[in-house]
Amino acid sequence: MPVKKEERKDFIKFLGTAGARFVMIRQLRASGGLWVSYKGTNVLVDPGPGSIVRCAASKPKLDPFRLDGIILTHRHLDHSGDINVMIEAMTEGGFKKKGIVFCPADTLDQDQVILKYEISSLEKLEILEANKDYKVGNLEFQTSPRHIHSVETYGLKFKMKNKVISYLVDTRYAGELVDFYKGTDILIICVVFFEPRGGIDHLSLQDVETLIEEIRPGKVILTHFGMTMLKAKPHIQAENLSRRLNIEVVSAYDGMTVDCS
């Protein structure tokens, strides 16, 4: 009999690449978040609207029952819209007390994002703080300094074998973030705007270029695109950045899988 091909164990899958309100609302790109799998540990980062649907539509399918944890970088709807249904799935309908949810403290304010009855199904709820180390199963990660955003927000740095994979999530440009993200092998960075827009705490492509120059990661993956970035064709902008910076820059697409083995 033929030997069954071994499944790839260590990967990050983009369940969505939508950024900001209108791309999310119109679902011009999906908004399901990132699925991280490492040494048998499965973690979902920022399950925005449609995350459960994107898991079911994934090829091969991603089984939410196999989740060990969920991380919210911040409470905004495009990052947290499916948090409750994904907790329900992780805990097998609430009948199995399991899983860890990591979230900033303001996620649980009066207008809390996570329903109280869902919290009771969890094995653990852990509050994220700046510059701290966390672990779920075999996966270790560290939080960044607090990002400059309208709600409490933290970027992430995952340690996967001999690689460091960072997720530089929504923020206004800030030079003090550079030190944290240095030493990154693969930098996943959210770029909402094609051109700078004053007064809004999101990165533009110009901001991203500056950050890449300062951080000098081994590879960059652009994601979380707003309307102006979609109109500018992210794959073309990634190619242009690669030429200018002499660093591999690619544009993420819905369903894209990054091998982390």
Buried (B, 14 or more C-beta within 10 A) or exposed (E): EEEEEEEEEBBBBBBBBBBBEEBBEEEBBBBBBBBBBBEEBBBBBBBBBBBBBBBEBBEEEBEBEEBBBBBBBBBBBBBBBBBBBBBBBBBBEBEEEBBBBBBBEBBBEEEEBBEEEBBEBBBEBBBBEBEEEBEBBEBBBBBBBBBBBEBBBBBBBBBBEEBBBBBBBBBBBBEEBBEBBBEBBBBBBBBBBBEEEEEBBBBBBBBBBBBBEEBBBEBBBBBBBBBBBBEBEBEEBBBBBBEEBEBBBBBBBBBBBBEBE
